[in-house]
Amino acid sequence: MRQFLTTLVVVWTAASIATIVYSQQQNIPSWIAIAALPAFLIEAAFYLMPGFEAVRKAFDRLGGKPFRAALLAATAVIPYLVEAPRTGTFRLSSFVALLAVVLVASFWYAWIRPGMLADLLFLAFIAAVSLSKLFDQIYGQPAPHVQLAILGRLMWTRLGIMAVFSLRSIPDPRFGFVPARSEWRIGLLYYLLFLPVAGAIAYLLRFAKFHAPAMEWWKLALLVPGMFLAFLWVVALFEEFFFRALLQRLVAQAMGSEMAGLAVASVLFGLAHLWFRHFPNWRFAIVGGVSGVFYGLAFLKARSVRAGMVTHALVVTTWRMFFS
């Protein structure tokens, strides 16, 4: 618990500084930054919770499944209720829509007995909401360059993960924010193995073009690590937990084959990318499916979702920085 509190103080400090700097650079009115910051700090505390086993165990001791589901639902809407009235973006219809999807996700495993069908439907629901523009509509945009929908995406990530951990009760997939040394090594290995495969596929599909970043070296040196950590702790954390730690293991258990679990999870992971930029984006889906194989192999090798997160974040960072 002490580690969680220490991390929270560091994150709160960094978030406050980043908010001040970003608002000044983008000429965002100070009243909007001040109004939105408390909601981001609250969400940061909730977002960190699933990454600490001691916190998860403490949450599990609070009561039965319906009570814990109600707590999850309450924490999901608190940041919105803190931010929206203060930024002028509150709409009753938006709050009702937010509450509806939150209640379904929170109470899913309190109402429905866990099983393959229930798990697949839960994953489909989480993915459908994530891929939709729902949070853009709910959270609004009080000023240019103020994307409050990120609050909804962060909330949706940790809500789904906590529901699976606390109410679905899956075995610990060695989930967390900071990979161990062996997980960094394995994640890097499968990233390097993926690169020539990705290059061949990109060439055959005419998928991507290389471009050098148009910025000074020192800006690039600052941007790349920051981008990598953002992908590691948000995008890769979300997708690797649900596709590898949950879906891949569930399919492997049901079919009695880890390779079958890897194959099914990778195919579905690729199909989830059909909506990227335009629909249907088959090229991106193919590349996504193949990359999913390497993320899944890293997960199997390390027996840890964090290794897959490393591979995933390295791939996406490379794509965003050097290809289009």
C-alpha positions in Angstrom: 0.0 0.0 0.0 2.9 2.4 0.7 4.2 1.8 -2.8 0.8 2.8 -4.2 0.6 6.0 -2.2 4.2 6.9 -3.2 3.4 6.3 -6.8 0.2 8.3 -6.5 2.0 11.4 -5.1 4.5 11.2 -8.0 1.7 10.9 -10.6 -0.3 13.7 -9.1 2.8 16.0 -9.1 3.7 15.1 -12.7 0.0 15.5 -13.8 -0.2 19.0 -12.2 3.0 20.2 -13.8 2.0 18.7 -17.2 -1.4 20.5 -17.0 0.2 23.8 -16.3 2.7 23.5 -19.1 0.2 22.1 -21.6 -2.4 24.8 -20.9 0.2 27.5 -21.3 1.5 26.1 -24.6 -2.0 25.6 -26.1 -3.3 28.9 -24.8 -6.0 27.1 -22.8 -7.9 29.4 -20.4 -6.7 28.9 -16.9 -10.2 28.5 -15.5 -10.6 25.4 -17.7 -7.4 23.9 -16.6 -8.2 24.5 -12.9 -11.7 23.1 -13.4 -10.5 19.9 -15.1 -7.4 19.1 -13.1 -9.2 17.7 -10.0 -11.1 15.2 -12.1 -7.8 14.1 -13.7 -6.2 13.7 -10.3 -9.1 11.6 -9.0 -9.1 9.5 -12.1 -5.3 9.0 -11.8 -5.8 7.5 -8.3 -8.5 5.1 -9.5 -6.5 4.2 -12.6 -3.5 3.2 -10.5 -5.5 0.8 -8.3 -5.6 -2.3 -10.5 -1.8 -2.2 -10.9 -1.1 -2.9 -7.2 -2.0 -6.3 -5.8 -2.3 -5.0 -2.3 -4.9 -2.4 -3.3 -6.8 -5.0 -5.3 -6.9 -7.3 -2.2 -8.0 -4.5 0.0 -10.8 -3.7 -2.4 -11.9 -7.4 -2.4 -12.3 -7.3 1.3 -14.8 -4.4 1.3 -17.9 -6.6 0.7 -19.8 -8.9 -1.6 -19.9 -8.7 -5.3 -23.0 -6.4 -5.6 -21.4 -4.0 -3.1 -18.1 -3.9 -4.9 -19.8 -3.5 -8.3 -21.7 -0.5 -6.9 -18.4 0.9 -5.7 -16.9 0.5 -9.1 -19.8 2.2 -10.7 -19.6 5.1 -8.3 -15.9 5.6 -8.9 -16.5 5.6 -12.7 -18.9 8.6 -12.7 -17.2 10.7 -9.9 -14.6 12.3 -12.3 -17.3 13.3 -14.7 -19.4 14.8 -12.0 -16.4 16.7 -10.7 -15.4 18.0 -14.1 -18.5 18.5 -16.2 -20.4 21.1 -14.2 -17.2 23.1 -13.7 -16.3 23.1 -17.4 -19.8 23.7 -18.6 -20.0 20.3 -20.4 -22.6 18.6 -18.2 -25.6 17.2 -20.0 -28.2 15.0 -18.3 -28.5 12.8 -21.4 -24.7 12.3 -21.4 -24.7 11.4 -17.7 -27.4 8.9 -18.3 -25.5 7.3 -21.2 -22.4 7.2 -19.1 -24.2 5.7 -16.1 -25.8 3.0 -18.3 -22.6 1.6 -19.8 -20.9 1.9 -16.4 -23.6 -0.1 -14.7 -23.5 -2.9 -17.3 -19.7 -3.2 -17.0 -19.6 -3.0 -13.2 -22.4 -5.4 -12.5 -21.7 -7.9 -15.3 -20.0 -10.5 -13.2 -22.3 -9.7 -10.2 -25.3 -10.6 -12.3 -24.0 -13.2 -14.7 -22.2 -16.4 -13.8 -18.6 -16.4 -15.3 -18.2 -18.7 -18.3 -16.8 -18.7 -21.8 -20.0 -17.1 -23.3 -20.3 -14.5 -20.5 -16.6 -13.7 -20.9 -16.7 -13.3 -24.6 -19.8 -11.1 -24.4 -18.2 -8.9 -21.8 -15.1 -8.5 -24.0 -17.3 -7.6 -26.9 -19.1 -5.0 -24.9 -15.9 -3.5 -23.6 -14.5 -3.4 -27.1 -17.6 -2.0 -28.7 -17.8 0.9 -26.2 -14.1 1.5 -26.5 -14.2 1.6 -30.4 -17.2 3.9 -30.4 -17.2 7.7 -30.2 -19.3 7.5 -27.0 -16.8 9.2 -24.7 -16.2 12.0 -27.2 -19.9 12.8 -27.1 -20.3 12.4 -23.3 -17.3 14.4 -22.1 -17.4 17.2 -24.7 -14.7 19.7 -25.5 -15.0 23.0 -23.6 -12.1 24.6 -25.6 -9.8 23.7 -28.5 -7.0 21.3 -27.5 -9.0 20.2 -24.4 -9.8 16.5 -25.0 -11.8 15.5 -21.9 -12.8 12.2 -23.5 -9.4 10.8 -22.3 -11.1 10.8 -18.8 -13.6 8.4 -20.1 -11.1 6.2 -21.9 -8.9 5.9 -18.7 -12.0 5.2 -16.7 -13.2 2.5 -19.1 -9.8 0.8 -19.0 -9.5 0.5 -15.2 -13.2 -0.2 -14.7 -13.0 -3.3 -17.0 -9.8 -4.5 -15.4 -11.0 -4.1 -11.9 -14.3 -5.9 -12.8 -12.3 -8.8 -14.2 -9.9 -9.0 -11.3 -12.4 -8.5 -8.4 -15.7 -9.9 -9.7 -14.5 -12.4 -12.4 -11.5 -13.5 -10.2 -9.0 -14.6 -12.8 -5.5 -15.9 -11.8 -3.0 -13.0 -11.5 -1.4 -12.6 -15.0 1.5 -10.6 -13.4 -0.2 -7.4 -14.2 1.2 -4.0 -13.3 2.7 -0.8 -14.6 6.4 -1.4 -14.2 7.9 -4.5 -16.0 10.6 -6.5 -14.3 14.1 -6.8 -15.9 13.2 -10.2 -17.5 10.0 -8.8 -18.9 11.8 -5.9 -20.5 14.2 -8.3 -22.1 11.5 -10.6 -23.4 9.4 -7.7 -24.6 12.4 -6.3 -26.5 13.2 -9.6 -28.0 9.8 -10.2 -29.6 9.8 -6.6 -30.8 13.0 -7.2 -32.6 11.7 -10.5 -34.0 8.6 -8.7 -35.2 10.4 -5.9 -37.1 11.5 -7.9 -40.2 8.1 -9.6 -40.4 6.4 -6.3 -40.2 8.7 -4.9 -42.9 7.9 -7.8 -45.2 4.1 -7.4 -44.7 4.2 -3.7 -45.1 6.1 -4.0 -48.3 3.8 -6.7 -49.7 0.6 -4.8 -48.7 2.0 -1.4 -49.5 1.0 -0.5 -46.0 3.4 2.1 -44.7 6.0 4.6 -45.8 9.0 5.6 -43.8 9.5 9.2 -42.8 12.2 10.7 -40.6 10.8 12.9 -37.7 11.0 16.6 -38.6 12.3 17.9 -35.3 15.5 18.6 -33.5 17.3 15.7 -32.0 16.8 16.9 -28.4 13.1 17.2 -28.9 13.0 13.7 -30.4 15.0 12.4 -27.4 12.3 13.8 -25.1 9.3 12.9 -27.2 10.1 9.2 -27.8 10.4 8.1 -24.2 7.3 10.0 -23.3 5.3 8.6 -26.2 6.5 5.1 -25.3 5.4 5.4 -21.7 2.0 6.7 -22.7 1.5 3.8 -25.0 2.8 1.3 -22.4 0.5 2.5 -19.6 -2.6 3.3 -21.5 -3.0 1.6 -24.9 -0.8 -1.5 -24.4 -2.1 -2.0 -20.8 -5.7 -2.0 -21.9 -5.3 -4.2 -25.0 -2.8 -6.7 -23.6 -4.9 -7.3 -20.5 -8.1 -8.0 -22.3 -6.7 -9.8 -25.4 -3.8 -11.7 -23.8 -4.4 -12.0 -20.0 -8.1 -12.7 -20.4 -9.1 -13.8 -24.0 -6.0 -15.8 -24.9 -6.0 -17.7 -21.7 -9.7 -18.4 -21.8 -9.5 -19.8 -25.3 -6.4 -21.8 -24.5 -8.1 -23.3 -21.4 -11.3 -24.1 -23.3 -9.5 -25.7 -26.3 -6.7 -27.3 -24.3 -4.0 -25.6 -26.4 -2.0 -22.4 -25.8 -1.3 -22.1 -29.6 -5.1 -22.2 -30.2 -5.5 -19.4 -27.7 -2.7 -17.4 -29.3 -4.2 -17.8 -32.8 -7.8 -16.9 -31.8 -6.7 -13.9 -29.7 -4.5 -12.7 -32.5 -7.2 -13.0 -35.2 -9.7 -11.1 -33.0 -7.1 -8.5 -32.1 -6.5 -7.9 -35.8 -10.2 -7.6 -36.6 -10.5 -5.0 -33.8 -8.3 -2.8 -35.9 -10.6 -2.8 -38.9 -12.0 0.5 -37.7 -8.6 2.3 -37.7 -8.9 5.5 -39.7 -11.5 4.0 -42.0 -13.7 0.9 -42.2 -12.8 -1.7 -43.3 -9.1 -1.2 -43.0 -8.0 -4.7 -44.0 -4.3 -3.8 -44.3 -4.1 -2.5 -40.8 -6.1 -5.5 -39.5 -3.7 -7.9 -41.0 -0.7 -6.1 -39.6 -2.5 -5.9 -36.2 -3.2 -9.6 -36.2 0.4 -10.5 -37.0 1.7 -8.2 -34.3 -0.8 -9.8 -31.9 1.0 -13.1 -32.4 4.3 -11.6 -31.2 2.5 -9.8 -28.2 1.0 -13.2 -27.3 4.3 -15.0 -27.6 5.9 -12.5 -25.3 3.1 -13.1 -22.9 3.5 -16.8 -23.0 7.3 -16.7 -22.7 7.2 -14.4 -19.6 3.9 -15.7 -18.2 3.3 -12.0 -17.7 1.1 -9.4 -19.4 3.8 -6.8 -18.8 6.2 -8.4 -21.3 3.5 -8.2 -24.0 2.9 -4.6 -23.0 6.6 -3.8 -23.7 6.5 -5.4 -27.1 3.2 -3.7 -27.9 4.4 -0.2 -26.8 7.6 -0.5 -28.7 5.8 -1.4 -31.9 3.3 1.4 -31.7 5.9 4.0 -30.8 8.0 2.9 -33.8 4.9 3.1 -36.0 3.9 6.6 -34.8 7.3 8.1 -34.9 8.7 6.7 -38.2 5.9 5.5 -40.4 2.6 6.7 -41.8 
